[in-house]
């Protein structure tokens, strides 16, 4: 009852007057359409995206060939690629550029590290006698089960990045001697003597091709956007 007495009462209107209607509730704001970038902004964004993204990603993944730094550098390279993909989509908000950009970005993230490891082993790899200390099963990217073994020098001294995979590694090889290809400067991990060096001949060209295709994709997206912008300006009705 106290609430009823304290509630403010509306004053009665005199004859012939009407109370104004309350303002209608604001309709939900519709998302504003993306405004096209200015031509100068499109050119600058395309230039930075087309050049810096592949250079930074390749550089980071090349440095990530060293297992001591591979994890943080790979994370940084992924962040750079995501930023580059955002720049590509800013240049061309519609169309077909997204999926080719994703495919080229994956190639730029995967190929450089394997290529550098193959290059270093091919030019600096030294046959080294080791002793296998442990063996663990693991699955590769194709889902096939393989083995990874821990190794040390035959005289008992530890070997930097002392793991490898190859035909000499298996469940019954613990305690046995094996021969691996090791980098004397310990930049890349050792590999088995049957390591596939096909990346040496194909990897460099594949990395360069992926970087060039990324730049061409960005250039094509920018040209298409600028062409559409000029067309809209030409078709705009003038007074």
C-alpha positions, 0 to 999 in steps of 0.5 A: 500500500505504501508503494501505491501512495508514494507512486506519482500520479499523472495529472488529468488532462483537460477536455479537448487535449491529448497526451502525446505518444511516447517515442517509439523504441529505437529499432535495432541498428543494422550493421553498417556496410563495410566502407571501401578503402580509399585507393591510396590505402588499398595500394599501401595495404597491398604493398605491405601485405604482399611483401612483408608477409612472405618475407617475415614468415619465411625468415621466422620459419628459417630461424625456427629450424633450430629446435631450441627456438622453433616453438616461439618462432613458429607461433610468431610466424603464425601470428604474422600470417594471420595479420597478413591474411587480414590485410589481404581481406582488407584489400579485397573484402569479397571474392575468392582471395581467402582460400588461395591465401590460406593455402599459400600461407600454409605452404609458407609455414611448412616448407621453409623449416624442412627445406633449411634442415635438408640444406644444412644436412646435405652440406654440413652433415657428418656421419656420427656413431651414436648409441640409441638410449630409448625408442618411442612410437609416434604418428606422422602427418599421414597417420602412419606409426613410426619410431623416434629414438634418443641418442648419445655419442658412442663414448657416452657424451650427450648429443645436442638435440639428441633425437632422430627418426629413421630405419635404424630406430625401432623398438628393439634398437635400444642399446645398439649402435647406429650412424646418423647425419649430424650438424657439427654446429648443432643448428638442426637436429640429427637425422638418419642416413636414409633421410629424404633430401628431396626438399633440397632440390624442390623445397627452395623453388616451392618456397620461392613460388609460394612467396611469389604467388602470395604477392601476385594474389595480393596484387590481383586483389588490389587491382580488382578493388581499384577497378571496382572503385573507379567503376563506382565513381564513374557510375555515380550520378552527377548533378 
